Every structure is written in structure tokens, then in C-alpha cells.
Amino acid sequence: ATSRNNLVCRVRRWLGDAEDGTPYVPLVDADGYRLHPDVRSDWQDFRALVGESVTTAPTPALMRALSLVRGAPLSGVNPDRYLWAGMLRDRMLSQIGAAAHELAVRGLRAGEGKIARSAATVGLTVDPVDEGHWRNLLRAEAMLRHPAAVDRAMDDLRRTLAALECGYQPEDETVQLFDQLHRAWRQSA
């Protein structure tokens, strides 16, 4: 209790007060500790932009939501300190990945390779072994006519999988796409 109280007191001082003079970390009440309603997180903003489903979110909202992502949630911190947040982190990773995939697919369909590349890159930031994001990246680089970037992405995927030390190889669908892209370039040359 003493450690908790000291930490909450430090956070209260660190965050300060809202414009109405209420502390951003009010004193504990019957409902426990709660932050002031003005305190928002990127995750709240992300969810507000995406709404109920990534498939119905407007493209500009998906772009804005993905611009909030700076890395995998809670990356770079000791996971033992945030065991309580494991399920929330998993949900965040899933929703960010779904938004990234949806935006990449929309970009590819619209012939917007830069949007697709950006979305695929965010997807890989939160889940570097999801080959759906890698395939989106390969397609985006091909759309942008960057054969060297396609080769680099495939090499990066192979290195990522090799680092898992489980003998993983790229999925057949990914290898087939890579080969298909190379055949198309040879035929157009």
C-alpha cells in the first residue's frame, strides 16, 4: 500500500491539474483510481478513428489512426511489470494489424502504392512475422516499380523468420507472389 500510494502521489504531481483545477489523477474513491476525463491515450484516439470495424472506417480515418502507431504497444518495457496488460496488448496488436491490412488492401486496389507501403510497414512494426503484411509490402513495392525494394523485403522476411530459430520458411503464398513479381519484370524488360 505504501509503495502504491507513493507512486500514485508521484504520478499525480507529474501529471498536474486540469484547467478546472482537478488533479489529472484524482484521489481514490469508491470506484478506485481513475484518471481525469481529459486524459486521453493514443489508443483511445485510435479506437475512435477506427470505430466498430476497420472495414467500415473511412480511409482517411485509418490513415490517421495508423499515424499514431510508433511501435508495438508496451514494447521496450519489462513485460513482467505489465502482466496485467497482456490481454489488452494482444487486442491492440490485433486491431492495429487489422487496420494496417485493411488500409494496405485499399491502397493496392486504388493504385496507391505509397499508402499500401506505409500501411504494410505499420503492420510489420506490430507483427513482424505476419506474412500478410509482407505480401502487402511486396505488392506495394512492385506497384511503385521498385524491384530492388521487393528483393530487400523478401530478404528481410527470410532474416526475420531465421531469427526465430524454429526453421521457419516463408509461406508458399509469399514465395509464389515473389516469383510472380519477378516473372512479370522479366517479361516487361
Secondary structure, 3 states (H helix, E strand, C coil): CHHHHHHHHHHHHHHCECCCCCECCCCCECCECCCCCCCCCHHHHHHHHHCCCCCCCCHHHHHHHHHCCCCCCCCCCCHHHHHHHHHHHHHHHHHHHHHHHHHHHHHHHCCCHHHHHHHHHHHHHHCCCCHHHHHHHHHHHHHCCCHHHHHHHHHHHHHHHHCCCCCCCCCHHHHHHHHHHHHHHHHHC
